[in-house]
Amino acid sequence: MRNILFLITSLLCLTLVNAQETKEINKNKKAEFPVGGNCQMCKKRIEKAAYSVKGVKSADWNVDSGNMKIVIDERKCSVEDVQKAIAKIGHDAGKIKADEKTYEKLHHCCLYERLPE
């Protein structure tokens, strides 16, 4: 009897320790970060790039503030994945900067003021 009680207690402790070590993965993680752009054409391009990432549930870029609000499934993607997809099309996203050549290919009205590195 004492052995069974010890075994049950040990298994319970191991389960609790394992549960604490597991990183909580959020199916509806909300994030906000700045994205460089100027106009409605930028908005369409930026949001399209965000939605191209598997796991993005919502993407809304505000033209006036330059802030991007997203909702993602962390099991499928990360905020950095979304930022990389946006940078790949020529728009600086958070700490990820777009390639200079890609930026220069944007329409003239979409050439936003880039921050110095």
C-alpha positions in Angstrom: 0.0 0.0 0.0 2.8 2.4 0.9 4.5 1.7 -2.4 1.3 2.4 -4.4 0.9 5.7 -2.5 4.5 6.6 -3.2 4.1 5.8 -6.9 1.0 7.9 -7.2 2.5 10.8 -5.4 5.7 10.6 -7.6 3.6 10.6 -10.8 1.6 13.5 -9.7 4.7 15.5 -8.9 6.3 14.7 -12.3 3.1 15.8 -14.0 3.0 19.1 -12.2 6.7 19.8 -13.0 6.1 19.0 -16.6 3.1 21.2 -16.8 5.0 24.2 -15.4 7.9 23.7 -17.9 5.6 23.6 -21.0 5.5 27.0 -22.7 1.9 28.1 -23.1 1.1 28.3 -26.8 -1.6 30.8 -27.6 -4.1 30.1 -30.4 -5.1 33.7 -30.5 -2.0 35.8 -29.7 -2.4 39.5 -30.3 0.5 41.6 -31.3 1.2 45.1 -32.5 4.2 46.6 -34.2 5.1 49.5 -36.5 5.3 49.0 -40.2 6.6 51.6 -42.7 4.2 52.8 -45.3 2.1 55.8 -46.6 -1.1 55.0 -48.4 -4.0 52.6 -49.1 -1.9 50.8 -51.7 0.6 50.1 -48.9 -2.2 48.9 -46.6 -3.4 46.4 -49.2 0.1 45.1 -49.9 1.1 44.9 -46.2 -2.1 43.1 -45.1 -1.8 40.7 -48.1 1.8 39.8 -47.0 0.7 39.2 -43.4 -2.2 36.9 -44.5 0.2 35.0 -46.7 1.7 33.5 -43.5 0.0 30.4 -42.4 -1.5 30.9 -38.9 -2.4 34.6 -39.3 -6.1 35.0 -38.3 -6.4 38.8 -38.5 -4.2 41.6 -39.8 -5.0 45.3 -39.8 -2.5 48.1 -40.7 -3.5 51.6 -39.7 -2.4 54.1 -42.4 -2.4 57.1 -40.0 -0.5 55.5 -37.1 1.6 53.0 -39.1 0.8 50.3 -36.5 0.0 46.8 -37.5 -2.3 44.7 -35.3 -2.4 41.0 -35.8 -3.9 37.9 -34.3 -2.0 34.7 -34.9 -2.0 31.0 -33.9 1.4 30.5 -32.3 1.2 26.8 -33.1 1.6 27.7 -36.8 3.6 30.9 -36.9 5.3 33.7 -34.9 5.2 37.5 -34.9 8.7 37.4 -36.4 7.4 35.2 -39.3 4.8 37.9 -40.1 7.4 40.7 -39.9 9.7 38.8 -42.2 6.9 38.4 -44.8 6.2 42.1 -44.7 9.8 43.1 -44.9 10.2 40.8 -47.9 7.8 43.0 -49.9 9.7 46.2 -49.1 8.2 47.5 -45.8 10.1 47.8 -42.6 8.2 45.8 -39.9 9.2 46.1 -36.3 12.9 45.5 -35.9 13.1 43.7 -39.3 14.2 46.1 -42.1 13.3 45.6 -45.8 16.0 45.0 -48.3 17.0 48.4 -49.9 16.5 47.1 -53.5 13.0 45.8 -52.7 12.2 49.1 -50.9 13.3 51.1 -54.0 10.9 49.1 -56.2 7.9 50.3 -54.3 5.6 52.8 -56.1 6.8 56.4 -55.6 3.9 57.2 -53.3 4.7 54.2 -51.1 8.3 55.3 -50.4 8.0 56.0 -46.7 10.6 57.7 -44.6 13.0 55.1 -43.3 14.5 55.3 -39.9 18.3 55.2 -39.6 19.7 51.9 -38.4 
